[in-house]
Amino acid sequence: MTSVEETGVVRVLLADDHPVVREGLCAMLESDPGIDVVGQAGSGEEAVTLAARLTPDVVLLDLRMGGMDGVAATGHVLRQSPGSRVVIVTTYEDDADILRAVEAGAAGYLLKGSSRAELIGAVYGAARGATVLTPSLAPKLFRARAVEQPLLSARECEVLRLVGQGLTNAGIGRELFIGEATVKTHLLRAFKKLDVSDRTAAVMAALERGLLS
């Protein structure tokens, strides 16, 4: 594989099951001298095969194709060609689809209505290692991640509520009729879920998320 650093050119593989869409994307991309479309695929399966052979810098994948869809293809492409970056290009704006694509390892998610400048900018950004997302989709991704985020259990909330009232682990144990070691276990689990490392930060994070109201 010839790298972007060596040639200054971003090598792109396009995958869409509509030939007209592929040709349109290809024309927009190749109007930029720094981008070379090295292959076109009409299905997810073909995209995986071509990615393994061509090792492109960036793969633009349609989300919904017959057979293997863009999310499934993303995982296979990244295994076959780990140096490639995948950007999903689609007409769909569903929150769950965006999250699935990002969790599969996609470097970005663009709408087919994106302008030429946005498309080219996304290719360059992905090639540099950046995460690219159509601006209007950012709130959807944040919302989807919030829905997926694990919530505290009822007992973990009780423990943090008592921490907020200034009780020690021993005091919380007496209040809830549980052992002090069990209190510590609940706290450690809450720390992990909230991505914090101490009692005060856990209470603050839980309050900010409305978990203790």
N, C-alpha and C positions, 0 to 999 in steps of 0.2 A: 504493500500500500504506500502510495506517495502522500505525504502529509501536507496539510495546509501551510505549515511553516516552511516547507521546502519549495512549494510552487506559488504560494500566495493565492491559489484558486481553491474554492470550496467545491468538492465533488458531491453531487446530490443524486439520490435515487428517488423517483416519484412512484407512488402506488395509489391507483384509483381505478375503480372498475368501470368508469365512464371515459372512453377515449377522448371525447371532446374536452372534458375537464383536464385530463392529463396534458393534452396539447396546449391548452390555455395556460396552465401553470408553467409548463416548459418554456413557452414563448416569453412569459414575464420574467422568469428566472434567467434565461440565457440572454436577455437584453442587458444584463449586467456582466461586464467582462470578467468579474471576479468569481463567477459561478459557472460550473460546468455540469450539466445534467448528464450523468454517465449511464443512466438506465431508467426504464419505465416498466412498471408491473401493473397487471390488470387484476391482481388478487393478492390476498395476504400471503398465500402459499408461495406465489411467484416472487413476492417482495423478499421473503425470507431466503429463498434460493439465490436471488440476485445479490442480496446484501452479503451473503457468505462469499460469493465469487468476486464481487466488485469492491467490497469493504469501503463504502462511501463515507464521507465525513458526516453527512446529514441525510436522513431518510424522512421524506414527507409521506405520511400514511393517511389514507382516508379512514374514517372511523368505522363506517358500516359498508362492508363489502360482502358479496356472497362467499360462503365458506368461512374461512378464518377472518375474523374482524380485526380492526386496527389495534385493539387492546391486546388480543392474543398474539397478533403478529409482532407487536412491540417487544414482548418478552422473548420471542424466538429470535428476532433480529439482533437484540442486544446480546444474546448468548452466542449467536453465530458470528457476530461482528462487534465485539465489545468496545471497539474504538469509535463506533458510529453513535450519532445522537439522533433520536427520533422526535419528530414534531408531528402531532396529529393535526390534520387539516380537514374540517368537516362543516356541514351546515347545521349541525345539532348543538344546542346550548344546554343540554340537560346536566344538572349538577352532578348526578351520580356518574354520568359518562366521563365528565371532566376528572373527577376524583379517581375513577378506575384507570384512566389513561396515565395520570401522574403517578399513581401507585405502581403501575406496571413498569415505570421507569422512563416514561416520555419526558423529554426536555421542554416540551411546550404544547400548546393547544391553540390553534388558530381557526377562525371562521373563514369559509370560502369567500365570503364577501369582503375580506381584508383587501386593502389597497396593495398595489404593486410595491410601494415603499415599505409597507408593513411586512409583506411576505419576504422581501429581500432582507430587510432588517432582521427578521426572525431567523433566517438561514444563517446570516453572519453571527448573530447572537448565539445561536445553538452551537455553531462550530467553535466559538470561543469558550463554550462551557456554561453559558448563561441559561437561565430558565426563561422561556418566552411565552407570553400569554396575551391574547387579545385583551386590551384594557377593560372592555365591558364584561369579560368573563372572570376577572379577579374576584369580585364580590361573591360570585357563585362558588368559586373554589373555596374561599374562606368559610362560606356558609356550609358547604358540604363537609369540610373538615371538622367544623364544629359539631355537626350532627354525628359524625363518626367518632368523635372524641369520647373516650370512656368516662362515664360519670362516676361519682363517688357512690358507694353503697350507703344505705340509710344509717348503718352503724358508724361508718367512717364520718358521715356528716355530724352525727351526734357527738362523736369524740372531738372533732374540730370545733364544734359549737362550744363545748365545755373548755377546750383549750383557750378559746377566745374570751371566756369568762375568767381566765386566770387559774384554772385548776391544774394541779400537777397530775402526772400519770397515776399516782396512787389515789388521788382524789377523784379522778375520772373513773377509776376502777370501782371505787366505793359507790359512786353515784349510779353507775350502770350495772353494778353487781357482776363485774367481770374481773379477771386477774390483771395485775399490772403488766404482765408480759403480753397479754392479749391486747391491751391498750396500745402498747408499743408496736405490735404487729399491724393494727389498724392504722396507726400513724405512718408507718413506713410504706404501707400500700398507698395511702393518700398522697404521700410525698412523691411517689413514683408516678401516679396518675396525673398529678398537678405539675410535675417536673420542677419540684423545689427540693430544698435540702434541710429546711428547719421548720419548726412549729409556727413561728410568726409568719413566715412566707406562705406556708400552707393555708393558714387562716385568711390571709389577705387575698390569695389567689382564689380561694373558694368563695369569698365574699364578692370579688369582682365578677365572678361567673354566675352569681346569683344562686349558689348552691346551699347557702346557709340562711336564706331569707325565710 
